[in-house]
Amino acid sequence: MAIKEPKLIGRVTHYYGNLGVAIVEFSKPVEVGVTVRFKGTHTDFAQTIDSMQYEHAPIDKAKKGQQVGIKVTEKVHEGNEVYLEE
């Protein structure tokens, strides 16, 4: 059986270190509760999305092309790729 390639679903556009929040622009719709992996030169960890915010209001689902805030468990960097963990 072939190993499934991770599915690229977004990119970090900004990181607020004092809040531990990543701004992610998604290339596909994404819902709260899915597990994603943040990958970059100095970053590689997976976490479940517990909550998302759009313009400071909680949302359950991010639309394609939408930039949303996600509370992250580790530091991320601008340009980090976000993959869907299956």
N, C-alpha and C positions, 0 to 999 in steps of 0.2 A: 504494500500500500504506500502511495506517495505521501510525503509530508506536505501538509497544506502550507502554502506561503501566507505569512501574516498579511492582513488586508489594511492598507494605508487608508485612514479615514479622516486625518486632519493634521494640523501643524500648530505648534505653539507660536503665537504672535507677540505675546508679552508675558512677563512673570513679575508678580508683586511679591517680593521676598518677605516684606514685613507682614503680609496677610497670608502667605502660603497659597496664593491663588494664581493659577495659570489661565491666560486667555487663549482659547483654542478656536481656530477657524476650522469647522468641519466641512469635508467634501461630500459627506453622506449624512442623512438623518441619524441621530444618535439619541438613545433614551437613557434616563437615569436607571441604574441597576446593571448596566453592562460593564464588563471588565475591559480596560484598555491598557496598552503598554506604551510608555513614553520612551523613545529611543533617540539618542544623539551621541556626540563624541564623549561626553562625560555623564550621560544619563542612560539608564536602562532599568526600568522597574514597571511592574504592573500594579494596577489598583482598580477597584470597583468605583464607578462614579456614584457617589451618594447623593449629590445635589449639583444643580447647575443654576446659574443666574444669567439673565439677559437684561441689560440696562437696570441692574440692581434689583430685579424681581425674580423670584424663584420660577423655574420652568421644569417640566417633566421631559421635554423632548426638544432637541436642537434641530433646526432645519438645515438643509444643505446650504453652505455659504455663510451661515450665521456664526458670529463670534460670541462665545459664551465664556463665563468665568466658571472654573472648576477648582474646588479646594483640593490641593495635592498633598500627598504624604511625604514627598521628597522634593528637593529643589529641581526645577527644570530650567531650560534655557530657550531663548528665542530661536526659532528654527527647528527645535526638536520635532521629530515626527511622532504621530499618534497612530497606533495600530489597534485594531479590534482583536481581542484575545478570544479564541474560540475553543 
